[in-house]
């Protein structure tokens, strides 16, 4: 996957990509280890909070309220940000956002930028666009730096390089930073990254950031992080360009009280982020003197218009659902073909990228509900998955081609059967007859099926299926009634 | 109490022993049992796969079959979760006020089997005897949607003769997920492999759960690997008595 941008428009369908991922045992080991560690930490710090469930509910209410009045709060943000000396730009889609940012960087007079980790910029492939315009972007988040130097793609919202282990990271640093003697302790790797980045921080005069929250009431922008690299990018450059999805707005400064308890605990199992930066406009002689915010829609208003899909926008990008998801834990993030992986990616990507570009993602879940259980703002991900599945089915069964959809035909037939007890009984009998040629008796005389045809063959790759019993429950019940016992 | 059974299409067709065991336990506890013959399916498979239109008539069918029931007992946590989570919304989307009211009135009387025993009847000891080493897998829908908690485990602990051994990662999905096991067969298999490894590590003779769909999945791999370990629905363990030879 290295070097090729994760793009749902060109990515293979999930089951195919998952097959490749499952074969990468080292990657799976790394993902398993990392998610185990984060989950255990999260469980510990969540257990410390006696009011965690109330906090989740408060978080949900704040996000829901914001989405219901998003137009109002966005305008309020624009007004307050402008008053503080910021310049607000509106981008309808990814292309417009890329153009605006590229033009702003050029106007700053720099052909290099330092960047803070930002999923929004990953979403729109900003680095490629900048590169095409002759501007080189340096990622300064440690994990993003590893991804960039390794010509790889992020596999997790919060921990983008979680699929790499220390030896792999060391190898990338040795090669790309030209450090053949590099040691292998975490300290050695951190020192190497620090040396590499410090020169960029001090030299480059334009910074690009994302945002965790936009505060409507004050016009402030908030970023939380663990390394301090973000704060360097926010304070050292002369020009700062922030790009954020319009879903990142929160109404009041006070709302951060709730969200900044929920986010770090859910994301990395920290009680509080080591660095919480909030900047509001510009101040003479202090920090960047030119500050731009690009507010990007990129299909978010379409999601907002869908009553059942809307809750997807409540996401505060903590990644807890990824760590908890048994599917993600097997495949890692890149199988999802999008920078948003795991359960949240399975619902966000299809909606951001139009349904027909992401047909398989809503089905990449066993609906076990572990994601909903850990979501700090209570997004009912299984519910949205089912909603999106229905949309896919509606698309697939529309028109003439829909008549030839095998699954739809089978489902319609099953539905007809369940509409009548008589037909259901007939189907039960028919099922016993149909399976007969496939049944083989084992040593105990019990019949098993080890091979099924067509689509159903997925089942018998690793599993047997016991033959149907000779008598159904309802037949037994009737017989029992007749015998009077 | 007069208990109405919803045995589910899956149990009726593939796992009749589960239904028989439910009858045995409830009658042993002194309740009378009825099985409305017109029942078929809760609609879970259709609904979860995206065929919501096809699932809609089954809501009306369920209400018609069980409208007058004192209590409806279902030996499948995922089917009960389907009803509790989706029936009200489905009835509302049909804009059928009467159906909506019927669903709202009926759902509080619908119980998953172990839930009926622990919460409905307030029982832990149902007089069962089952002299085998058993481990328990917490099915996702029972665990998260119905919040069964340790109810099933408390029932199992009260069984005489049982050697109950804990399952590592008991809250992890087995990877079945209905059509997920077909559409994403490889990922499903990888999840299943972790589950069966955990089951084998316990040294148990049998793995139990409140849902035959998980058990069919787990059993499929245990049999393919020729492990000799069986799966058995919780109801069958609770139905065990001194005469049980299984």
Interface residues (C-beta under 8 A of the other chain):
Chain A: X14 X15 X18 X19 X22 X326 X327 X330 X331 X360 X362 X363 X364 X365 X366 X367 X368 X369 X370 X372 X373 X383 X386 X389 X390 X391 X392 X393 X394 X407 X408 X411 X412 X414 X415 X417 X418 X419 X420 X421 X424 X428 X431 X442 X448 X450 X455 X456 X458 X459 X461 X462 X463 X464 X465 X466 X468 X469 X471 X472 X473 X474 X476 X477
Chain B: X7 X9 X11 X12 X13 X14 X15 X16 X17 X18 X19 X20 X35 X37 X38 X39 X40 X41 X43 X45 X46 X47 X48 X49 X50 X51 X52 X54 X55 X57 X58 X61 X85 X140 X141 X143 X144 X145 X171 X172 X173 X175 X176 X177 X178 X179 X180 X181 X182 X183 X184 X185 X186 X187 X188 X189 X190 X191 X192 X193 X216 X217 X219 X220 X221 X223 X224
